[in-house]
Structures are given as structure tokens and as C-alpha cells.
Amino acid sequence: MSRPQRVTKLEHALAACDSVLLWLEEVRRFPSVVDYARATLDRADGGMPLERILERVVRAVGERTKGTDAARAQRAIRQESRDAVFLYALVVELNQAAWNLTRDWAPIALALTAQLRCLAADPLSSDASAAEAVDRGWQAWWANAAAMVNEVDAAAAAQTEVEARYFTGRSVLFAEAADELASTQALADRVSQLMVALPTPLRARVPERSEARTDGLTQRVAARVAAVTEDARISAFQLLGEPLRAASLVKRHLREASEIEK
């Protein structure tokens, strides 16, 4: 089965998707993921989240295949259980990606705002060496600002694409991760506004501005989608007790990265 066919089949595996989305509703009833984890450990039945997801999948597929050939029903249960493990791992990876984005770029956004105030306060010196140093400062600020805007936009678009492809467009971020992603997006919007609003004398000191929020966005989004789904597949194989398949994906990823560097 080709990858597009496999994706289409997974998109329609409602037992797996619905079970994972139900788990997400459980998580969101708690103030934080830590509170949810503590409550999970205190459960009387002792069931872990993935175990309960798979139990729901087995029940759903069992009802759907009732009266059919037993072997066929078992194949359906096995396939949708594997899909559920992948979707569970994908939710974890997407939330981790949102947290990582905030960790990496929120401090940079704040630093860029402070740096801009310092740069704008410097007089436009007629001394050649001083002017060159100021120019380097502006160019560095511009490069960092463009990088931040581009990365945050790509991350948000990739999040939306993965949710549309695998979760029928439903958000799969935990409450904390969703708040952090929204905050980071707001910071990126602010930085983009600062780039647009530079006064004419200052704009002359930075490279000609391209459409920073659109140039190469498609490629960046595709790369992020591929990375997060690949990481989820690796995690899923590990959870399924198939370390050799997980290792094979890791080796392929490292090989492809090495070829890109060359």
C-alpha cells in the first residue's frame, strides 16, 4: 500500500481517532498535564492512558465487525490499534513541538524588542567605522527577526495541517501548550509589525525586505510536518514493541540528514 493510500485509510480510521480525541478531552478537564498525570496514577483501575485508548478501540472495532469473519475482525482490530498508538504518539509529539517552540523563540522575541530600542536610540553616526558597526547590528537584528517570524509561522501552519490530516481538524494541543503557542504567535506578530514599522532612515540600514511571512513557507511547513510525523512513527514502533523498525527509521533519518549536509 502506498503512503497516500495509507494516509487516506488512517484518516478514516474513526475508532482510533475518536478514542484518542476522547483521551484529549480527559486531559483538558485538568488544570495541567501534571495534574492529569497525578490523577491517572491515583486511578482505582490503574489503567494508563494508552491502555484505555486501546480498550476503546477494541470495543469499537468489535462492534463494527460483529458477525464478520473472526480473522478479518482481528486484522481490523490490530490495524486500528496500531493506528491509535501512532495517533497517541503524534499528539505527544505535537505538544512537545509547541513547548519547544515557546522555549526556543519566546526569549528571542523579547530580546529582539529590547535590542530594537537600543539600536533605534543610537545616533546615525557620520563616522565610517561607527556606522559600519551600527549597520551590522541592524542586519543581525533583521536576520534574527525574520528567522523568528518564519519559524513560528511554519510551526503554526504545520500544526494546523497535521490536525486536519489526522484529527479531522480538531485541535490536539493540551491547554498549556495551546496557550504557549498562541503567546508565541502573538510575539511573532509583534516582531513582524516592528519590521514593517521601521522609520525610513533605519530601513535603509537593513537588507531589502522580502515577504518574510510567505517566502519558503510551504517548504518549511512540509519539513515540519514530515519531522513530527516521523518522530511519532518512531515512538509508535517503540510503544508497539518493535524497536528494530524504530531503529530503521532513525537510521534512515540520520542518513538523509547526512546527505543534505553534503
C-alpha positions in Angstrom: 0.0 0.0 0.0 1.4 3.4 -1.0 1.9 6.2 1.6 -1.0 8.3 0.2 -3.3 5.3 0.4 -2.1 4.6 3.9 -2.8 8.2 5.0 -6.3 8.1 3.4 -7.0 4.8 5.3 -5.8 6.3 8.6 -7.8 9.4 8.1 -11.0 7.3 8.0 -10.0 5.1 11.0 -12.6 6.7 13.2 -12.3 4.2 16.0 -8.6 5.1 16.5 -9.1 8.9 16.0 -12.2 9.1 18.2 -10.6 7.2 21.0 -7.5 9.5 21.0 -9.7 12.6 20.9 -11.7 11.3 23.9 -8.5 10.9 25.8 -7.6 14.5 25.0 -10.9 15.6 26.4 -10.0 13.8 29.6 -6.6 15.6 29.8 -8.2 19.0 29.2 -10.5 18.6 32.2 -7.5 19.1 34.4 -5.7 22.4 35.0 -2.4 21.0 33.8 -0.8 17.9 32.3 0.9 17.3 35.7 -2.4 17.3 37.5 -3.8 14.8 34.9 -0.7 12.6 35.4 -1.2 12.6 39.1 -4.9 11.7 38.8 -4.0 8.9 36.3 -1.6 7.4 38.8 -4.4 7.5 41.5 -7.0 5.8 39.4 -8.5 2.7 41.1 -8.3 0.6 37.9 -4.6 1.5 37.4 -5.1 1.8 33.7 -2.6 4.0 31.8 -3.9 6.4 29.1 -2.8 4.3 26.1 -4.2 1.2 27.6 -7.7 2.8 27.9 -7.4 4.2 24.4 -6.7 0.7 23.0 -9.5 -0.8 25.1 -12.0 1.7 23.5 -10.6 0.9 20.0 -11.0 -2.9 20.5 -14.6 -2.3 21.7 -15.5 0.0 18.8 -14.0 -2.2 16.1 -15.5 -5.3 17.7 -19.0 -3.7 17.4 -18.3 -2.7 13.9 -17.2 -6.1 12.8 -19.7 -8.1 14.7 -20.9 -11.1 12.7 -18.0 -11.0 10.2 -15.2 -13.5 9.8 -13.2 -13.8 13.0 -9.8 -13.5 11.3 -11.0 -10.4 9.4 -12.2 -8.8 12.6 -8.9 -9.5 14.3 -7.0 -7.9 11.4 -9.2 -4.8 11.7 -8.6 -4.6 15.5 -4.9 -5.0 15.0 -4.7 -2.3 12.3 -6.8 0.3 14.1 -4.9 -0.4 17.4 -1.7 0.3 15.6 -3.2 3.5 14.2 -4.3 4.6 17.7 -0.8 4.1 19.0 0.6 6.3 16.2 -2.1 9.0 16.8 -1.3 8.9 20.5 2.4 9.4 19.8 1.6 12.1 17.3 -0.4 14.1 19.9 2.6 13.8 22.3 5.0 15.0 19.6 2.8 17.9 18.6 2.5 19.2 22.1 6.3 18.8 22.6 6.8 20.8 19.4 4.6 23.6 20.7 6.5 23.7 24.0 9.9 23.6 22.2 8.8 26.5 20.0 8.0 28.6 23.0 11.2 27.7 24.8 13.3 28.5 21.8 11.7 31.6 20.4 9.8 33.5 23.1 13.0 34.7 24.8 14.4 35.7 21.4 11.3 37.8 20.7 11.7 39.7 24.0 15.3 40.2 23.3 14.6 41.5 19.8 12.2 44.1 21.2 14.8 45.3 23.7 17.6 45.3 21.1 15.4 47.3 18.8 15.0 50.0 21.4 18.8 50.2 21.8 19.5 50.3 18.1 16.9 53.0 17.5 18.4 55.1 20.3 21.9 55.1 18.7 22.6 58.2 16.6 23.2 57.7 12.9 26.9 58.5 13.2 28.8 60.0 10.2 32.0 58.2 11.3 32.6 55.3 8.9 33.6 52.7 11.4 30.8 53.5 13.8 28.3 53.5 11.0 29.5 50.1 9.9 29.1 48.7 13.4 25.6 50.1 13.6 24.8 48.6 10.2 26.0 45.2 11.4 23.7 45.5 14.4 20.7 46.3 12.3 21.4 43.5 9.9 21.8 41.0 12.7 18.5 42.2 14.3 16.7 41.9 10.9 18.0 38.4 10.3 17.0 37.2 13.7 13.6 38.8 13.5 12.9 37.3 10.1 14.1 33.8 11.4 11.7 34.0 14.3 8.7 35.1 12.3 9.4 32.4 9.7 9.8 29.6 12.2 6.7 30.5 14.3 4.6 30.8 11.2 5.8 27.5 9.8 5.2 25.8 13.2 1.6 27.1 13.4 0.8 26.1 9.8 2.3 22.6 10.3 0.2 22.2 13.5 -2.9 23.0 11.5 -2.0 20.7 8.6 -1.3 17.7 10.8 -4.5 18.3 12.8 -6.5 18.5 9.5 -4.9 15.4 8.1 -5.1 13.0 11.1 -7.6 14.5 13.5 -10.4 15.8 11.3 -9.3 19.4 12.0 -9.6 19.1 15.8 -7.0 20.8 18.0 -4.9 18.2 19.8 -2.9 20.6 22.0 -3.1 20.4 25.8 -4.4 23.6 27.3 -0.9 24.7 28.4 0.7 24.0 25.1 -2.2 25.8 23.2 -1.7 28.9 25.4 2.0 28.9 24.9 1.7 28.5 21.1 -0.8 31.4 21.0 1.5 33.6 23.1 4.5 32.8 20.9 2.4 33.6 17.8 1.4 36.9 19.3 5.1 37.7 19.9 5.9 36.8 16.3 3.1 39.1 15.1 4.6 41.9 17.2 8.1 41.4 15.8 6.7 41.4 12.2 4.9 44.6 12.9 8.1 46.2 14.2 9.8 45.1 10.9 7.2 46.8 8.9 7.1 50.0 11.0 10.8 50.8 10.9 11.3 54.5 10.1 12.8 55.3 6.6 16.3 56.2 7.9 16.5 52.9 9.8 15.1 50.8 7.0 18.0 51.9 4.8 20.3 50.1 7.1 18.8 46.7 6.7 18.5 44.4 3.6 15.7 44.9 1.2 12.7 43.2 2.8 11.1 40.3 1.1 7.8 38.9 2.1 9.2 37.3 5.2 6.0 35.6 6.2 5.5 33.8 2.8 8.9 33.2 1.3 9.6 29.5 1.6 6.7 28.9 3.9 5.4 25.9 2.0 8.8 24.1 2.2 9.2 24.9 5.9 5.8 23.6 6.7 6.3 20.4 4.7 9.6 19.8 6.6 8.0 20.3 10.0 5.0 18.0 9.1 7.4 15.3 7.9 9.6 15.7 11.0 6.8 15.5 13.6 5.1 12.5 11.9 8.4 10.7 11.5 9.1 11.2 15.2 5.6 9.9 16.0 6.2 6.8 13.9 9.4 6.1 15.7 7.7 6.5 19.1 4.8 4.3 18.0 7.1 1.5 16.9 8.8 1.7 20.3 5.4 1.6 22.1 4.4 -1.4 20.0 7.5 -3.3 21.0 9.1 -3.1 17.6 12.5 -1.5 18.3 14.1 -2.7 15.1 11.5 -0.8 13.0 12.0 2.3 15.1 15.8 2.0 14.7 15.4 1.6 11.0 13.5 4.9 10.8 16.2 6.6 12.9 19.0 5.3 10.7 17.1 6.5 7.6 16.6 9.9 9.1 20.3 10.2 10.0 21.3 9.1 6.5 19.0 11.6 4.9 20.3 14.4 7.1 23.9 13.4 6.3 23.2 13.6 2.6 21.6 17.0 2.9 24.7 18.3 4.7 26.9 17.1 1.9 
